[in-house]
Amino acid sequence: MDDEQKVDDEQMDWKQKVEGLNYELGIVESSTSQMDDEQPKVSVKTLEKGFLINVLLEKNRPGMLVSILEAFENLGLDVLDARVSCEDTFQLQAVGSGDSHKDDSINEQVVKQAVLQAIKNTDDE
């Protein structure tokens, strides 16, 4: 076998390896994106007097809204304004405020974790 043939064979081997890795990567990416679609998207932003809470789930679940509202209540947050859609997907945008916000015992992360736990609780039921 001459040197040119060896190079061609090596290039074919590398090409097959790259194609195989790309195929495997595609499988991982598609399964990851499917998992991401099922994961709740929760964002919390601090406002002057309270929090802006956004929740998005690709699939609504029974008791979801009640569970999240109970989480707000447990944190001492009053819902001042809210928009909710729970037809097929679940979408919530709410402004929550309470006395506990004044002493900084509740921050964005605490609110986010409480909402995620409320969502998880609807999974367990």
C-alpha positions in Angstrom: 0.0 0.0 0.0 1.5 3.4 -1.0 1.5 6.5 1.2 -1.3 8.1 -0.8 -3.6 5.1 -0.2 -2.8 5.2 3.6 -3.7 8.9 3.8 -7.0 8.2 2.0 -7.8 5.3 4.3 -7.0 7.4 7.4 -9.2 10.3 6.1 -12.1 7.8 5.6 -11.7 6.4 9.1 -11.7 10.0 10.6 -14.7 10.9 8.4 -16.6 7.9 9.7 -15.7 8.6 13.3 -16.8 12.3 12.9 -20.1 11.2 11.3 -20.6 8.7 14.1 -19.9 11.3 16.8 -22.2 13.8 15.1 -25.0 11.1 15.0 -24.5 10.4 18.7 -24.4 14.1 19.5 -27.7 14.6 17.6 -29.3 11.9 19.7 -28.1 13.5 22.9 -29.2 17.0 21.8 -32.7 15.8 20.8 -33.2 14.0 24.1 -31.9 17.0 26.0 -34.2 19.4 24.1 -37.1 17.0 24.9 -36.2 17.1 28.6 -35.8 20.9 28.4 -39.4 21.2 27.0 -40.7 19.3 30.1 -38.7 21.4 32.6 -40.4 24.4 34.1 -39.0 27.8 33.2 -39.2 30.0 36.2 -37.8 33.5 36.5 -38.1 36.0 39.3 -37.1 39.6 39.2 -37.0 42.0 42.2 -39.2 45.0 41.8 -39.2 48.2 43.9 -42.0 46.6 46.1 -42.0 42.9 45.5 -41.2 40.4 42.8 -42.2 39.8 39.2 -42.6 36.0 38.8 -42.9 34.3 35.4 -43.6 30.6 35.1 -43.9 28.5 31.9 -44.5 24.8 31.5 -45.2 23.0 28.3 -47.9 21.0 29.9 -50.5 22.1 32.4 -51.0 19.8 35.4 -54.0 19.6 37.7 -53.6 21.7 40.8 -50.6 23.7 39.4 -52.1 27.2 40.0 -53.3 26.3 43.5 -49.9 24.9 44.4 -48.1 28.0 43.2 -50.5 30.3 45.0 -50.1 28.4 48.2 -46.3 28.8 47.8 -46.8 32.6 47.5 -49.0 32.5 50.6 -46.4 30.5 52.6 -43.8 33.1 51.7 -46.1 35.9 52.8 -46.5 37.3 49.3 -49.7 38.9 48.2 -50.5 38.7 44.5 -51.1 42.2 43.4 -51.5 41.5 39.7 -51.5 38.2 37.7 -52.0 36.8 34.2 -52.6 33.1 33.9 -53.2 30.7 31.1 -53.7 27.0 31.8 -55.3 25.7 28.7 -52.7 23.2 27.4 -49.5 24.9 28.6 -49.2 26.7 31.9 -48.2 30.3 31.9 -48.2 32.6 34.9 -47.0 36.2 35.2 -47.6 37.6 38.7 -46.5 40.5 40.8 -46.1 39.5 44.4 -45.5 41.7 47.4 -45.5 41.3 51.2 -44.2 42.6 54.5 -41.5 40.0 54.5 -39.9 41.7 51.4 -39.1 44.7 53.6 -36.6 42.9 55.8 -34.9 41.1 52.9 -35.6 37.7 54.3 -37.0 36.7 50.9 -35.0 37.1 47.8 -35.4 36.1 44.1 -33.8 32.7 44.7 -36.1 31.9 47.7 -39.2 32.7 45.6 -37.9 30.7 42.6 -37.1 27.7 44.8 -40.6 27.9 46.4 -42.3 28.0 43.0 -40.2 25.1 41.7 -41.0 23.0 44.8 -44.7 23.8 44.3 -44.4 22.6 40.7 -42.6 19.4 41.8 -45.4 18.8 44.4 -47.9 18.6 41.6 -45.7 15.9 40.0 -45.8 13.9 43.1 -49.6 13.9 43.5 
